[in-house]
Amino acid sequence: GRFSGSGVSYRNPAVEVRNAGLSGNLDVSESGVRVDDLSVSSSAGKFRGTLDLKDWRDLRLRGDVSSLSLQAAAAAVRQQGLPWSANLRGPVQLSATVGRAGISDLAAAGHLDVLPSGGGVPASGALDWKYSQKPERIEIGKSEFTVGSSRIQVSGALGSRLQVDVVSHNLNDVVPALRLAGLTQPEPLPVSLKEGTVHVTASVVGNLRDPGVEGHLEATNVVFRDHKIDRISSDFEVNRLLLRLEKTEVAQGPAAASGRARAALMNWKIEPSSVIEAAIKVRNADVAALLAQAGSKLPVSGVADADLQVANTFGDPQVRGSLRAVHGKAWDQPFDLAKSDVQLDGPVLHLAGASITAGKANGGGSITYRRVGEEWGS
């Protein structure tokens, strides 16, 4: 017979649905349960289709979702505050085994059209997907989305290898995807683009509960904590325990830096106790500008090159290397060439084998500078 209901709610640790309405044509027999013209509606969206529980064991659900709010659907799986604004529609199907221990062998698939809606950051595109519980895996057919001023292309399998290609002119469009992946979104975001672009090609590898990401990044006109950077490029690898950067290049005007780095992470975060290792080459750096950005008031200028090795921990880095500066001034005294080996241990900077040339005059020696407080200008 026909049945209907309202105010139906369902809740478990992963999903919460409130005040849903149900209706359908119910047929119950010894061989199972079948519901035709099944309709489920809530504030999140609507579903209409057929449910079949054969032999009281084999569950099959087929139908179409419509007007499914992306924000409401994210909230239903406890992803609050997603800024993307869109409605989802398309066919879906689900199968599972029902037993005394609950639902097992769950599998689902579908095609969803993503249609922009009012409010928030508009999103659009299409998604073909499959989910299997054993092995836990989400397969995504070649799909493309537009979110604000960003484009996202994905294909492959979460739980194995998912290919991702992102081009963005506003990082706030795409950073919320970190929350969907179970990562912590920095607040506020320390990086932005000023009429710039970031292009990331990456693979998400490993199982769903402990994924890793590896790929390549190119970015232009980046602002990091009020510091402008013309161009950044790097190969990268990151998982919850490790960040690795290779073939990294950073440029600002005539100045350029290149190198590689590794850092231990704790659940995707770098902590003061995180072990670090880096090799960095700097060329054509404006010494006065670098000191100003570091908050130092040391009266030193010039154009510098450096070759540095960094080790120990993020909160207490140790630096070894060499410096070379030309055409500069130090405490209002001009020089043609200054060079030295450098050693930094916490608040102590030691310059060994230092030499300076100004015209026909030259001098040398060693210098130890101890910082007082947190600022190098003190």
C-alpha positions as CSV (number, residue, x, y, z in Angstrom):
1,G,0.0,0.0,0.0
2,R,0.9,3.7,0.0
3,F,2.8,5.2,2.9
4,S,4.0,8.6,3.8
5,G,5.8,10.3,6.7
6,S,7.3,13.6,7.8
7,G,9.8,14.8,10.3
8,V,12.0,11.8,9.8
9,S,15.6,12.1,11.1
10,Y,18.7,9.9,10.8
11,R,22.0,10.3,12.6
12,N,25.3,8.4,12.9
13,P,28.9,9.6,13.5
14,A,29.3,10.4,9.8
15,V,25.9,11.5,8.6
16,E,23.0,13.5,9.9
17,V,19.7,14.1,8.1
18,R,16.9,16.1,9.8
19,N,13.1,16.6,9.1
20,A,12.9,14.5,5.9
21,G,9.7,13.6,4.2
22,L,9.1,10.1,2.9
23,S,6.4,8.5,0.6
24,G,6.1,5.5,-1.7
25,N,4.2,2.4,-2.7
26,L,5.2,-0.4,-0.3
27,D,5.0,-4.2,-1.1
28,V,6.1,-6.6,1.7
29,S,6.3,-10.3,1.2
30,E,8.2,-13.4,2.4
31,S,10.8,-12.7,-0.4
32,G,11.6,-9.2,0.8
33,V,10.5,-5.6,0.5
34,R,10.0,-3.4,-2.6
35,V,9.2,0.4,-2.6
36,D,8.1,1.9,-5.9
37,D,7.7,5.6,-6.5
38,L,9.9,6.3,-3.5
39,S,10.3,10.0,-2.7
40,V,12.6,11.4,-0.1
41,S,12.8,15.2,0.4
42,S,14.5,17.5,2.9
43,S,16.0,21.0,3.1
44,A,19.1,19.5,1.4
45,G,17.3,18.2,-1.7
46,K,15.1,15.5,-3.2
47,F,15.4,11.8,-4.3
48,R,12.9,9.8,-6.3
49,G,13.4,6.2,-7.3
50,T,12.9,2.5,-6.3
51,L,14.2,0.5,-3.3
52,D,14.3,-3.3,-3.4
53,L,15.4,-5.5,-0.4
54,K,15.5,-9.0,-2.0
55,D,15.4,-12.0,0.4
56,W,15.6,-9.5,3.2
57,R,19.3,-9.3,2.5
58,D,20.3,-7.8,-0.9
59,L,19.6,-4.1,-1.0
60,R,19.2,-2.2,-4.3
61,L,18.4,1.5,-4.6
62,R,18.0,3.4,-7.9
63,G,16.8,6.8,-8.8
64,D,17.6,10.5,-9.3
65,V,18.6,13.3,-7.0
66,S,17.5,16.8,-7.8
67,S,17.9,20.2,-6.2
68,L,20.5,18.7,-3.8
69,S,22.2,21.7,-2.2
70,L,26.0,21.2,-2.1
71,Q,26.3,23.2,1.1
72,A,23.5,21.3,2.8
73,A,24.9,17.9,1.6
74,A,28.3,18.9,3.0
75,A,26.7,19.8,6.3
76,A,24.9,16.4,6.4
77,V,28.3,14.7,6.4
78,R,29.5,17.2,9.0
79,Q,31.4,19.5,6.6
80,Q,30.1,22.8,7.9
81,G,30.7,26.2,6.3
82,L,31.6,25.1,2.8
83,P,31.5,28.3,0.8
84,W,30.8,26.7,-2.6
85,S,27.3,27.4,-3.8
86,A,25.7,24.8,-6.2
87,N,22.8,22.3,-6.7
88,L,23.4,18.7,-7.7
89,R,21.2,16.6,-9.9
90,G,21.5,13.2,-11.7
91,P,21.0,9.5,-11.5
92,V,22.5,7.4,-8.6
93,Q,22.4,3.7,-7.6
94,L,23.4,1.8,-4.5
95,S,23.8,-1.8,-3.6
96,A,24.6,-3.4,-0.2
97,T,24.2,-6.5,1.9
98,V,22.0,-6.1,5.0
99,G,22.6,-8.4,8.0
100,R,22.5,-8.5,11.8
101,A,25.8,-6.7,11.9
102,G,24.5,-3.9,9.8
103,I,25.2,-2.9,6.2
104,S,28.3,-4.4,4.4
105,D,29.6,-4.7,0.8
106,L,28.3,-1.2,0.1
107,A,28.7,0.1,-3.5
108,A,27.4,3.2,-5.1
109,A,27.7,5.0,-8.4
110,G,26.2,7.9,-10.3
111,H,26.5,11.0,-12.5
112,L,26.0,14.4,-11.0
113,D,25.6,17.7,-12.8
114,V,26.8,20.6,-10.7
115,L,24.7,23.8,-11.3
116,P,25.6,27.2,-9.7
117,S,23.1,28.6,-7.2
118,G,22.7,31.9,-5.4
119,G,25.0,32.9,-2.5
120,G,28.6,31.9,-1.7
121,V,31.2,31.1,-4.4
122,P,29.4,29.7,-7.5
123,A,30.4,26.2,-8.6
124,S,29.6,24.3,-11.8
125,G,30.6,21.2,-13.6
126,A,29.9,17.4,-13.8
127,L,31.0,14.4,-11.9
128,D,31.0,10.6,-12.7
129,W,31.8,8.6,-9.6
130,K,31.8,5.1,-8.1
131,Y,32.3,4.1,-4.5
132,S,33.1,0.6,-3.1
133,Q,33.4,-0.3,0.6
134,K,35.7,-3.3,0.0
135,P,38.3,-2.3,-1.0
136,E,37.5,1.2,0.2
137,R,37.8,3.2,-3.0
138,I,36.2,6.1,-4.8
139,E,36.6,6.2,-8.6
140,I,36.1,9.4,-10.5
141,G,35.7,9.6,-14.2
142,K,37.3,12.5,-16.1
143,S,35.4,15.5,-14.5
144,E,35.8,19.2,-14.5
145,F,34.6,22.0,-12.2
146,T,34.6,25.7,-12.1
147,V,34.7,27.3,-8.7
148,G,34.7,31.1,-8.7
149,S,37.7,32.0,-10.8
150,S,39.3,28.6,-10.5
151,R,39.2,25.4,-12.7
152,I,39.6,21.9,-11.3
153,Q,40.0,18.7,-13.3
154,V,40.0,15.3,-11.6
155,S,40.1,11.7,-12.7
156,G,41.2,8.4,-11.3
157,A,40.6,6.7,-8.0
158,L,40.9,7.9,-4.4
159,G,42.4,5.0,-2.5
160,S,44.8,4.3,-5.4
161,R,45.8,7.3,-7.6
162,L,43.7,10.4,-8.3
163,Q,45.0,12.9,-10.9
164,V,44.2,16.5,-10.1
165,D,44.8,19.6,-12.2
166,V,44.0,23.0,-10.7
167,V,44.3,26.5,-12.1
168,S,43.3,29.3,-9.8
169,H,43.3,33.1,-9.6
170,N,41.9,33.1,-6.0
171,L,43.2,30.6,-3.5
172,N,40.1,31.1,-1.3
173,D,38.1,29.3,-4.1
174,V,40.0,26.0,-3.7
175,V,41.4,26.0,-0.2
176,P,38.1,24.7,1.3
177,A,38.9,21.4,-0.5
178,L,41.4,20.8,2.3
179,R,38.5,20.4,4.8
180,L,36.8,17.9,2.5
181,A,40.1,15.9,2.5
182,G,40.2,16.0,6.3
183,L,43.0,18.5,6.5
184,T,43.1,21.7,8.6
185,Q,42.6,24.9,6.7
186,P,45.0,27.7,8.0
187,E,43.1,30.7,9.4
188,P,43.8,33.2,8.1
189,L,45.4,31.9,4.9
190,P,49.0,33.3,4.9
191,V,49.2,33.2,1.1
192,S,47.3,35.1,-1.6
193,L,47.5,36.0,-5.2
194,K,47.7,39.6,-6.5
195,E,46.6,39.4,-10.1
196,G,48.4,36.1,-10.2
197,T,47.9,32.5,-11.0
198,V,48.7,29.2,-9.4
199,H,48.8,25.9,-11.4
200,V,49.0,22.6,-9.6
201,T,49.3,19.2,-11.3
202,A,49.2,16.4,-8.7
203,S,48.4,12.9,-7.8
204,V,46.6,11.9,-4.6
205,V,48.0,8.4,-3.7
206,G,47.4,5.8,-1.0
207,N,44.3,4.7,0.9
208,L,41.5,7.1,1.9
209,R,42.4,7.2,5.6
210,D,46.1,8.1,5.0
211,P,46.6,9.7,1.6
212,G,49.6,11.4,0.2
213,V,50.0,14.1,-2.5
214,E,52.8,14.5,-5.0
215,G,53.1,16.8,-8.0
216,H,54.3,20.1,-9.4
217,L,53.4,23.7,-8.6
218,E,53.8,26.9,-10.6
219,A,52.6,30.3,-9.3
220,T,53.0,34.0,-10.2
221,N,52.4,37.2,-8.3
222,V,52.2,35.6,-4.9
223,V,51.9,37.5,-1.6
224,F,53.2,35.6,1.5
225,R,52.6,37.5,4.7
226,D,52.8,40.9,2.9
227,H,56.0,39.8,1.0
228,K,55.6,39.9,-2.8
229,I,57.0,37.1,-4.9
230,D,57.0,37.2,-8.7
231,R,57.3,33.5,-9.4
232,I,57.5,30.1,-7.6
233,S,57.9,26.7,-9.0
234,S,58.5,23.4,-7.2
235,D,58.1,19.6,-7.3
236,F,56.5,18.5,-4.0
237,E,55.5,15.5,-2.0
238,V,53.4,15.7,1.2
239,N,51.6,13.4,3.5
240,R,50.7,13.5,7.2
241,L,54.3,12.8,8.2
242,L,56.5,14.5,5.6
243,L,56.8,17.5,3.4
244,R,59.5,17.3,0.6
245,L,60.3,20.1,-1.9
246,E,62.6,19.5,-4.9
247,K,63.7,21.7,-7.8
248,T,62.3,24.7,-6.0
249,E,62.8,28.1,-7.6
250,V,61.7,31.5,-6.2
251,A,62.2,34.8,-8.0
252,Q,61.5,38.4,-7.1
253,G,62.8,41.0,-9.5
254,P,66.5,40.2,-10.2
255,A,66.8,38.1,-7.1
256,A,66.4,34.4,-7.3
257,A,66.6,31.4,-4.9
258,S,66.7,27.7,-5.7
259,G,67.1,24.5,-3.7
260,R,65.4,21.6,-2.0
261,A,63.9,21.0,1.5
262,R,62.4,18.3,3.7
263,A,60.4,18.7,6.9
264,A,58.8,16.2,9.3
265,L,55.1,16.8,9.9
266,M,52.8,15.9,12.7
267,N,49.4,15.1,11.3
268,W,49.9,17.4,8.3
269,K,51.3,20.3,10.4
270,I,54.8,21.6,10.9
271,E,55.6,22.1,14.5
272,P,58.6,23.8,16.3
273,S,60.0,20.4,17.0
274,S,59.7,19.2,13.4
275,V,63.1,18.1,12.0
276,I,64.1,20.0,8.9
277,E,66.8,19.8,6.2
278,A,67.3,22.2,3.3
279,A,69.9,23.3,0.7
280,I,69.4,26.8,-0.7
281,K,71.2,29.0,-3.2
282,V,70.4,32.7,-3.4
283,R,71.6,35.0,-6.2
284,N,71.3,38.8,-6.7
285,A,69.5,39.4,-3.4
286,D,69.0,43.0,-2.3
287,V,70.5,42.9,1.3
288,A,68.6,46.0,2.6
289,A,65.3,44.7,1.4
290,L,65.9,41.2,2.9
291,L,66.8,42.8,6.3
292,A,63.8,45.0,6.2
293,Q,61.5,42.0,5.5
294,A,63.1,40.2,8.4
295,G,62.3,43.1,10.7
296,S,66.0,44.0,11.1
297,K,67.3,47.6,11.2
298,L,70.9,46.7,10.6
299,P,72.4,49.5,8.3
300,V,73.7,47.1,5.6
301,S,73.1,47.2,1.9
302,G,74.4,45.5,-1.3
303,V,73.7,42.7,-3.7
304,A,74.4,39.3,-2.2
305,D,74.8,35.6,-3.2
306,A,74.5,32.8,-0.6
307,D,74.9,29.1,-0.5
308,L,73.3,27.7,2.7
309,Q,72.6,24.4,4.4
310,V,69.8,24.4,7.0
311,A,69.2,21.6,9.6
312,N,68.0,20.8,13.1
313,T,64.4,21.8,13.9
314,F,61.8,24.3,12.5
315,G,61.8,26.1,15.9
316,D,65.6,26.1,16.3
317,P,67.2,26.0,12.8
318,Q,70.9,25.8,12.3
319,V,72.5,27.4,9.2
320,R,75.9,26.8,7.7
321,G,77.2,28.2,4.4
322,S,78.9,31.1,2.7
323,L,77.9,34.7,1.8
324,R,79.2,37.1,-0.8
325,A,78.1,40.7,-1.3
326,V,79.1,43.4,-3.7
327,H,78.6,47.2,-4.2
328,G,77.3,47.8,-0.7
329,K,77.5,49.8,2.5
330,A,77.8,48.8,6.1
331,W,77.2,51.5,8.8
332,D,77.6,54.2,6.0
333,Q,80.9,52.8,4.9
334,P,81.0,51.7,1.2
335,F,82.6,48.4,0.1
336,D,83.2,46.7,-3.2
337,L,83.3,43.1,-2.0
338,A,82.5,41.4,1.3
339,K,82.5,37.6,1.8
340,S,82.4,35.2,4.7
341,D,81.5,31.8,5.9
342,V,78.3,31.9,8.0
343,Q,77.1,29.9,11.0
344,L,73.7,30.5,12.7
345,D,72.8,28.7,15.9
346,G,69.7,30.1,17.6
347,P,70.4,33.7,18.6
348,V,74.1,33.6,17.6
349,L,75.3,34.5,14.2
350,H,79.0,33.8,13.6
351,L,80.9,35.1,10.5
352,A,84.2,33.2,10.1
353,G,87.0,34.1,7.6
354,A,85.3,37.3,6.8
355,S,87.0,39.7,4.4
356,I,86.0,43.1,3.0
357,T,87.5,45.1,0.1
358,A,86.9,48.8,-0.5
359,G,89.0,50.2,-3.3
360,K,92.6,49.4,-2.5
361,A,91.8,48.8,1.2
362,N,90.9,45.5,2.6
363,G,90.5,43.8,5.9
364,G,89.3,40.6,7.5
365,G,88.5,38.7,10.7
366,S,85.7,37.0,12.4
367,I,82.5,38.4,13.8
368,T,80.0,37.0,16.4
369,Y,76.6,38.7,16.7
370,R,74.2,37.7,19.5
371,R,70.6,38.6,19.1
372,V,68.8,40.0,22.2
373,G,65.1,39.2,22.2
374,E,63.2,38.1,19.1
375,E,64.3,40.7,16.6
376,W,67.6,40.6,14.8
377,G,67.8,44.4,14.8
378,S,68.0,44.4,18.6
